[in-house]
Amino acid sequence: MHNLNLHLKQQPLDHAYALDAAFYRDNAILALENQHIFNSQWQLVGHTSQIQNIGDQLTIQIGDLPVIIVRKQKDELVALHNVCRHRAGPLSVETSRVESEKPPVLRCQYHGWSYDLDGQLKTAPEMQSTKDFNPFEHHLPKANLEIWQNLIFVCIQKPQKTLNEMLKGIAPQIKPINLKTMQFHHRDEYLINCNWKVYMDNYLEGYHLPHVHPGLSRLLDYRQYTTKLYDDYSYQFSPLDNQQNNNAGIYYGEGSAHYYTIFPNLMLNILPGRLQTNVILPAGANQTRIIFDYYYSDLHSDNTQKLIEQDQNFSDEVQQEDIEICEKVQLGLNSGSYIAGPLCEKREQGLVHFQNLIRKYLAPVLTYKS
């Protein structure tokens, strides 16, 4: 690895340069990101409407750690390391055939060790003869869990801020849209060939809209497309061009399109009557997993059902355009030709903000060679 000292310095908005290509292709840097960024930040894992009954579960990989979220009681969720204390097998919720007989348990899929929904080991098959074995000494570690607007977040390490502190200001900005009225509808997942930051960088600016997204560009008023920066997130918004919507046969509603990038890897696309969340997870230095969830208000109405069909088709088109350009950018970053370029002050403020946060967390821990 060559000298990255210059690229670890905070960049001013009016004279910023992008991250060095090494940040997008080096497995050693990804390992540091998992440890010092993903493990220390709030991560979206799902929605309360997906996990309503006692024993319902969600699973996710945060950095290197598998996590399982379980509804422990009617009004209580718990996040546990999804790693059995025996030999690291994965856990899943198992319920009794006669539900009233026994409460649900977390059972290891490898050797059958079972834990209650608080993570305490209850049974371990055939371990009775093992000297000094005490099931009460084995407990699944917990992660921090908080809920915001019915969205469930987990943080592996002790968080620097509460979730409400981090996301302060979003709910008032999007009024009259109310995220609490929305329910989960479906999930799309993608595995694409680029570093996770390439995909994040792409979302963080409207600069590419006229060149990559001709359909979307017609629906948004690019001249009024604006970015605002906050401590832990950036906010892009645009008035909706309803004349263009109608001409295209698409109705996005009155008001504005709100696009939030919450550090490090969450995107919220908020429009009248709907929410789309994107969670961007590294699957390797050159591969990324995208979890794309759709939420709607008044889920079962005829109007919403039409909107869902229209949204799916249009979102698929935009997503494919993003995937294609991001994979091509990764090829350029891997080529050895790219030298970090200057960023556009007018259109790439969110990108500078995001990359400066990457620098903030990596600068104290990144070992580089001169």
C-alpha positions as CSV (number, residue, x, y, z in Angstrom):
1,M,0.0,0.0,0.0
2,H,1.4,3.4,-0.9
3,N,1.4,6.5,1.2
4,L,-2.2,7.4,2.1
5,N,-1.4,10.3,4.4
6,L,-2.6,13.0,2.0
7,H,-5.9,11.1,1.5
8,L,-6.6,10.8,5.2
9,K,-6.7,14.6,5.7
10,Q,-10.0,16.2,6.0
11,Q,-11.0,17.9,2.8
12,P,-12.5,21.4,2.5
13,L,-15.8,21.6,0.6
14,D,-14.4,24.2,-1.8
15,H,-11.2,22.4,-2.7
16,A,-11.9,18.7,-2.0
17,Y,-10.3,15.6,-3.6
18,A,-11.8,12.1,-3.7
19,L,-10.5,9.2,-1.7
20,D,-7.5,7.3,-3.2
21,A,-8.4,4.2,-5.2
22,A,-6.8,2.0,-2.6
23,F,-9.7,2.7,-0.3
24,Y,-12.0,0.9,-2.8
25,R,-10.0,-2.3,-3.4
26,D,-7.9,-3.1,-0.4
27,N,-9.1,-5.9,1.9
28,A,-7.0,-4.6,4.8
29,I,-8.9,-1.3,4.7
30,L,-12.2,-3.2,4.6
31,A,-11.2,-5.1,7.7
32,L,-10.6,-1.7,9.5
33,E,-14.0,-0.4,8.2
34,N,-15.8,-3.4,9.7
35,Q,-14.1,-3.0,13.0
36,H,-14.0,0.8,13.4
37,I,-17.0,2.0,11.4
38,F,-19.7,-0.7,11.0
39,N,-19.3,-2.1,14.6
40,S,-19.5,1.4,16.1
41,Q,-22.5,2.9,14.2
42,W,-26.2,2.3,14.3
43,Q,-27.3,-0.2,11.6
44,L,-30.8,-0.6,10.2
45,V,-32.0,-4.2,10.5
46,G,-35.8,-3.9,9.7
47,H,-39.2,-2.7,10.8
48,T,-41.4,-3.5,13.7
49,S,-44.2,-4.6,11.3
50,Q,-41.9,-7.5,10.3
51,I,-41.5,-8.9,13.8
52,Q,-44.9,-8.5,15.6
53,N,-45.3,-11.8,17.4
54,I,-43.3,-13.3,20.3
55,G,-40.5,-15.4,18.8
56,D,-40.5,-13.5,15.4
57,Q,-36.9,-12.9,14.2
58,L,-34.8,-10.9,11.8
59,T,-31.2,-11.7,11.0
60,I,-28.4,-9.5,9.5
61,Q,-24.6,-9.4,9.1
62,I,-23.1,-6.3,10.6
63,G,-19.4,-6.1,9.7
64,D,-18.1,-9.5,10.5
65,L,-20.8,-10.3,13.1
66,P,-24.0,-12.1,12.4
67,V,-26.9,-10.7,14.5
68,I,-30.3,-12.0,15.3
69,I,-33.2,-9.8,16.5
70,V,-36.0,-11.4,18.3
71,R,-39.3,-10.2,19.8
72,K,-38.9,-11.4,23.4
73,Q,-42.1,-9.9,24.8
74,K,-45.1,-8.1,23.3
75,D,-43.3,-4.7,23.7
76,E,-39.7,-5.8,23.8
77,L,-37.1,-6.7,21.2
78,V,-33.6,-8.0,21.9
79,A,-30.6,-8.1,19.6
80,L,-28.2,-11.0,20.2
81,H,-24.9,-12.2,18.6
82,N,-26.0,-15.0,16.2
83,V,-23.1,-17.2,17.2
84,C,-23.6,-20.2,19.4
85,R,-21.3,-20.4,22.5
86,H,-20.4,-24.0,21.7
87,R,-18.8,-24.0,18.2
88,A,-20.1,-20.8,16.6
89,G,-23.1,-22.2,14.8
90,P,-26.0,-20.0,13.7
91,L,-29.2,-19.8,15.7
92,S,-32.9,-19.7,14.7
93,V,-36.1,-19.5,16.6
94,E,-37.9,-22.8,17.2
95,T,-41.5,-23.0,18.5
96,S,-43.3,-25.9,20.0
97,R,-45.8,-27.7,17.7
98,V,-48.4,-27.0,20.4
99,E,-47.6,-23.3,20.9
100,S,-49.0,-23.2,24.5
101,E,-46.7,-26.0,25.7
102,K,-43.4,-24.3,25.6
103,P,-42.1,-20.8,24.9
104,P,-40.1,-20.4,21.7
105,V,-36.3,-20.9,22.0
106,L,-33.2,-20.0,20.0
107,R,-31.8,-23.3,18.8
108,C,-28.3,-23.7,17.2
109,Q,-28.6,-25.3,13.8
110,Y,-25.3,-27.1,14.3
111,H,-25.6,-29.1,17.5
112,G,-28.9,-28.2,19.0
113,W,-27.9,-26.1,21.9
114,S,-30.9,-24.0,22.9
115,Y,-31.2,-20.5,24.5
116,D,-34.2,-18.6,25.8
117,L,-35.1,-15.4,24.0
118,D,-32.9,-13.4,26.3
119,G,-29.9,-15.4,25.2
120,Q,-29.4,-17.6,28.3
121,L,-28.4,-21.2,27.5
122,K,-31.2,-23.6,28.6
123,T,-30.2,-27.0,27.2
124,A,-27.1,-28.6,25.6
125,P,-27.7,-32.1,24.3
126,E,-25.5,-34.9,25.9
127,M,-23.3,-32.4,27.8
128,Q,-24.3,-33.8,31.2
129,S,-21.1,-35.9,31.5
130,T,-18.8,-33.0,30.6
131,K,-16.9,-32.1,33.7
132,D,-17.8,-28.7,35.3
133,F,-20.2,-27.9,32.5
134,N,-22.8,-25.3,33.8
135,P,-25.4,-24.0,31.2
136,F,-25.9,-20.8,33.3
137,E,-22.3,-19.8,32.5
138,H,-23.2,-19.5,28.8
139,H,-25.1,-16.5,27.5
140,L,-25.3,-15.0,24.0
141,P,-23.8,-11.5,24.0
142,K,-26.3,-8.6,23.3
143,A,-26.0,-5.7,21.0
144,N,-27.6,-2.3,21.5
145,L,-31.1,-1.9,20.0
146,E,-33.2,1.2,19.5
147,I,-36.3,2.0,17.4
148,W,-36.9,5.2,15.4
149,Q,-40.1,5.8,13.4
150,N,-40.8,2.0,13.8
151,L,-37.5,1.2,12.1
152,I,-35.2,-1.1,14.1
153,F,-31.5,-0.2,14.6
154,V,-28.7,-2.2,16.2
155,C,-25.2,-1.0,17.3
156,I,-22.6,-3.7,18.2
157,Q,-20.4,-1.5,20.3
158,K,-21.5,1.2,22.8
159,P,-22.9,4.0,20.5
160,Q,-21.5,7.4,20.6
161,K,-25.0,8.9,20.3
162,T,-28.5,7.7,20.8
163,L,-30.4,7.0,17.7
164,N,-32.7,10.0,18.3
165,E,-29.7,12.3,18.7
166,M,-28.2,11.1,15.5
167,L,-31.4,11.4,13.4
168,K,-32.7,14.6,15.0
169,G,-34.4,16.9,12.5
170,I,-35.5,14.3,9.9
171,A,-39.1,13.9,11.0
172,P,-39.9,17.6,11.0
173,Q,-38.2,18.1,7.6
174,I,-40.4,15.6,5.8
175,K,-43.7,16.8,7.1
176,P,-46.6,16.1,6.2
177,I,-45.1,12.7,5.4
178,N,-45.3,10.5,8.6
179,L,-43.1,7.4,8.5
180,K,-44.9,5.9,11.5
181,T,-47.9,5.2,9.2
182,M,-45.9,3.1,6.8
183,Q,-45.7,-0.7,6.8
184,F,-43.2,-3.1,5.2
185,H,-44.2,-4.5,1.9
186,H,-41.3,-6.4,0.3
187,R,-37.5,-6.6,-0.1
188,D,-35.2,-6.8,-3.0
189,E,-31.6,-7.9,-2.7
190,Y,-28.7,-7.4,-5.1
191,L,-25.1,-8.6,-5.1
192,I,-23.0,-6.3,-7.2
193,N,-19.3,-6.1,-8.2
194,C,-18.1,-2.9,-6.6
195,N,-16.8,-1.7,-3.2
196,W,-19.6,-0.6,-0.9
197,K,-18.3,3.0,-0.9
198,V,-18.6,3.2,-4.7
199,Y,-22.3,2.6,-4.3
200,M,-22.5,5.1,-1.4
201,D,-20.6,7.8,-3.4
202,N,-23.0,7.3,-6.3
203,Y,-26.1,7.9,-4.1
204,L,-24.6,11.0,-2.4
205,E,-24.8,13.3,-5.4
206,G,-27.3,14.4,-8.0
207,Y,-24.4,15.3,-10.4
208,H,-24.9,12.0,-12.4
209,L,-28.7,12.3,-12.7
210,P,-28.8,13.8,-16.2
211,H,-26.2,11.3,-17.5
212,V,-27.2,8.1,-15.8
213,H,-30.9,8.4,-15.0
214,P,-32.8,10.2,-17.8
215,G,-36.1,8.9,-16.5
216,L,-35.6,10.0,-12.9
217,S,-34.0,13.3,-14.0
218,R,-37.2,14.2,-15.8
219,L,-39.3,13.7,-12.6
220,L,-37.1,15.8,-10.3
221,D,-36.3,19.5,-10.7
222,Y,-32.6,19.3,-11.2
223,R,-32.2,23.1,-11.1
224,Q,-33.5,23.1,-7.5
225,Y,-31.8,19.9,-6.4
226,T,-30.2,20.8,-3.1
227,T,-27.9,19.2,-0.5
228,K,-27.7,20.0,3.2
229,L,-25.1,18.6,5.6
230,Y,-25.6,17.5,9.2
231,D,-23.3,15.8,11.7
232,D,-24.2,12.2,10.9
233,Y,-26.2,12.5,7.7
234,S,-26.6,14.4,4.5
235,Y,-30.0,15.5,3.0
236,Q,-30.7,15.8,-0.7
237,F,-34.1,17.1,-1.8
238,S,-35.9,18.3,-4.9
239,P,-39.4,19.6,-5.6
240,L,-41.4,17.0,-7.6
241,D,-42.1,18.1,-11.2
242,N,-45.7,16.9,-11.4
243,Q,-46.2,18.0,-15.0
244,Q,-43.3,15.7,-16.0
245,N,-44.7,13.0,-13.7
246,N,-48.0,13.1,-15.5
247,N,-46.4,13.2,-18.9
248,A,-44.4,10.1,-18.1
249,G,-47.5,8.3,-16.7
250,I,-46.0,8.4,-13.2
251,Y,-47.4,10.2,-10.2
252,Y,-45.0,10.9,-7.4
253,G,-47.4,13.1,-5.5
254,E,-47.3,16.7,-4.3
255,G,-44.4,18.0,-2.4
256,S,-40.7,17.0,-2.4
257,A,-38.5,14.0,-2.8
258,H,-36.3,13.5,0.3
259,Y,-33.1,11.5,0.1
260,Y,-31.1,10.9,3.3
261,T,-27.7,9.3,3.6
262,I,-27.1,8.2,7.2
263,F,-23.5,7.3,8.0
264,P,-22.1,4.9,7.2
265,N,-24.4,2.8,4.9
266,L,-28.1,3.7,5.1
267,M,-30.2,5.5,2.5
268,L,-33.7,6.7,3.0
269,N,-35.8,7.6,-0.1
270,I,-38.9,9.3,1.2
271,L,-41.7,10.4,-1.0
272,P,-45.4,11.0,-0.4
273,G,-47.0,7.8,0.8
274,R,-43.8,5.7,0.6
275,L,-40.4,4.9,2.0
276,Q,-37.6,3.0,0.5
277,T,-34.6,2.0,2.6
278,N,-31.2,0.9,1.2
279,V,-28.7,-0.9,3.5
280,I,-25.3,-1.2,1.8
281,L,-23.2,-4.1,3.2
282,P,-19.7,-5.0,2.0
283,A,-19.4,-8.6,0.8
284,G,-15.7,-8.2,0.1
285,A,-13.4,-5.3,-1.1
286,N,-14.9,-5.6,-4.6
287,Q,-18.4,-6.8,-3.9
288,T,-21.4,-5.3,-2.2
289,R,-24.8,-6.6,-0.9
290,I,-27.7,-4.2,-1.2
291,I,-30.9,-4.7,0.9
292,F,-33.7,-2.6,-0.7
293,D,-36.9,-2.5,1.4
294,Y,-40.2,-0.9,0.4
295,Y,-42.8,0.6,2.8
296,Y,-46.1,2.2,2.1
297,S,-48.9,4.0,3.9
298,D,-52.5,2.7,3.5
299,L,-51.0,-0.6,2.3
300,H,-54.2,-2.3,1.1
301,S,-55.9,0.5,-0.7
302,D,-56.4,0.3,-4.5
303,N,-54.4,3.5,-5.0
304,T,-51.5,2.1,-3.0
305,Q,-51.5,-1.2,-4.9
306,K,-51.3,0.7,-8.2
307,L,-48.5,2.8,-6.7
308,I,-46.6,-0.3,-5.6
309,E,-46.7,-1.8,-9.1
310,Q,-45.5,1.5,-10.7
311,D,-42.8,2.0,-8.0
312,Q,-41.4,-1.5,-8.6
313,N,-41.0,-1.0,-12.3
314,F,-39.5,2.4,-12.0
315,S,-37.2,1.6,-9.1
316,D,-35.9,-1.5,-10.9
317,E,-35.0,0.7,-13.8
318,V,-33.1,3.3,-11.7
319,Q,-31.4,0.5,-9.6
320,Q,-30.1,-1.2,-12.8
321,E,-28.7,2.1,-14.1
322,D,-26.9,2.6,-10.8
323,I,-25.5,-1.0,-10.7
324,E,-24.2,-0.7,-14.2
325,I,-22.3,2.6,-13.6
326,C,-21.0,1.5,-10.2
327,E,-19.5,-1.7,-11.6
328,K,-17.8,0.3,-14.4
329,V,-16.4,2.7,-11.8
330,Q,-15.0,-0.2,-9.9
331,L,-13.2,-1.4,-13.0
332,G,-11.7,2.1,-13.3
333,L,-10.6,2.1,-9.6
334,N,-9.0,-1.3,-10.1
335,S,-7.2,-0.3,-13.3
336,G,-4.2,1.4,-11.7
337,S,-4.9,4.5,-13.9
338,Y,-7.0,6.5,-11.5
339,I,-5.5,9.3,-9.4
340,A,-8.0,10.9,-6.9
341,G,-9.8,13.7,-8.7
342,P,-11.2,17.0,-7.6
343,L,-14.8,17.1,-6.5
344,C,-17.6,19.5,-7.6
345,E,-18.4,21.9,-4.8
346,K,-21.9,22.7,-6.1
347,R,-23.0,19.1,-6.6
348,E,-20.8,16.8,-4.5
349,Q,-21.1,18.3,-1.0
350,G,-22.6,15.1,0.3
351,L,-19.8,13.0,-1.1
352,V,-17.2,15.2,0.6
353,H,-19.1,14.9,3.9
354,F,-19.3,11.1,3.6
355,Q,-15.6,10.7,2.6
356,N,-14.5,13.0,5.4
357,L,-16.3,10.8,7.9
358,I,-14.5,7.7,6.5
359,R,-11.2,9.6,7.0
360,K,-12.2,10.5,10.5
361,Y,-12.7,6.9,11.6
362,L,-9.8,5.4,9.6
363,A,-7.1,8.0,10.1
364,P,-6.3,7.0,13.8
365,V,-6.0,3.3,12.9
366,L,-4.8,3.0,9.3
367,T,-1.2,1.9,9.0
368,Y,0.3,3.0,5.7
369,K,3.7,2.7,4.1
370,S,5.6,5.7,2.8
